[in-house]
Amino acid sequence: MALTNAQIQAAYRARHCKDIDTQSARRLDLLIDADAQTALKRMAAHYRVTQRAMLQTLIVDAQKALLTTMDGSQQDAYFDRVQAK
């Protein structure tokens, strides 16, 4: 019997996530502007890392920079907005 599209996608995701630490990894499905995608590709190539690694670095570095501008209560409010899962 042929697989449905949903079954094909589920199998792909299961295979794809085998190399990723599933304890902390989360799937992020989104569309971004073409200019942003091109910039991400260029930056990743420049630093010789994957686009995933580049995006993670950019996000974590941006958060660190933001946190340095906040006092303790502002940081608490920031972290209370969205709890890590």
C-alpha positions as CSV (number, residue, x, y, z in Angstrom):
1,M,0.0,0.0,0.0
2,A,1.3,3.5,-0.9
3,L,2.2,5.9,1.9
4,T,0.2,9.1,2.4
5,N,2.0,12.5,2.2
6,A,1.7,12.8,5.9
7,Q,3.4,9.4,6.4
8,I,6.2,10.3,4.0
9,Q,6.8,13.6,5.8
10,A,6.8,11.8,9.2
11,A,9.3,9.3,7.9
12,Y,11.5,12.1,6.5
13,R,11.5,14.0,9.8
14,A,12.3,10.8,11.8
15,R,15.3,10.1,9.5
16,H,16.4,13.8,9.4
17,C,16.4,14.2,13.2
18,K,18.5,11.2,14.0
19,D,21.7,13.2,13.8
20,I,20.3,16.0,16.0
21,D,20.2,16.0,19.8
22,T,16.4,15.6,20.1
23,Q,16.5,16.5,23.8
24,S,17.2,20.2,23.0
25,A,16.5,20.5,19.2
26,R,13.3,22.0,18.0
27,R,11.9,22.2,14.5
28,L,11.5,25.7,13.1
29,D,9.4,25.9,10.0
30,L,9.2,29.4,8.6
31,L,9.4,31.6,5.5
32,I,11.9,34.5,5.4
33,D,12.6,37.3,3.0
34,A,14.9,36.3,0.1
35,D,17.4,39.0,1.1
36,A,17.6,37.6,4.6
37,Q,18.1,34.1,3.2
38,T,20.9,35.2,0.9
39,A,22.6,37.0,3.7
40,L,22.3,33.9,5.9
41,K,23.8,31.7,3.1
42,R,26.7,34.2,2.6
43,M,27.5,34.5,6.3
44,A,27.4,30.7,6.8
45,A,29.7,30.3,3.8
46,H,32.0,33.0,5.1
47,Y,32.4,31.4,8.5
48,R,32.3,27.9,7.0
49,V,29.4,26.7,9.1
50,T,26.0,25.4,8.3
51,Q,23.1,27.8,7.9
52,R,21.6,26.2,11.0
53,A,24.8,26.9,13.1
54,M,25.0,30.5,11.7
55,L,21.3,31.2,12.6
56,Q,21.7,29.8,16.1
57,T,24.9,31.9,16.7
58,L,23.2,35.1,15.5
59,I,20.2,34.5,17.7
60,V,22.2,33.6,20.8
61,D,24.6,36.5,20.3
62,A,21.7,39.0,19.8
63,Q,20.1,37.8,23.0
64,K,23.3,38.2,25.0
65,A,23.7,41.7,23.6
66,L,20.1,42.5,24.6
67,L,20.5,41.1,28.1
68,T,23.5,43.3,28.8
69,T,21.3,46.4,28.3
70,M,18.8,45.2,31.0
71,D,18.8,45.3,34.7
72,G,17.9,42.2,36.8
73,S,14.1,42.9,36.9
74,Q,14.0,43.5,33.2
75,Q,15.9,40.3,32.6
76,D,13.4,38.4,34.8
77,A,10.5,39.9,32.9
78,Y,12.2,39.0,29.6
79,F,12.7,35.3,30.6
80,D,9.2,35.1,32.1
81,R,7.6,36.0,28.7
82,V,8.5,32.6,27.1
83,Q,9.7,29.7,29.1
84,A,12.1,27.2,27.5
85,K,10.5,23.8,26.9
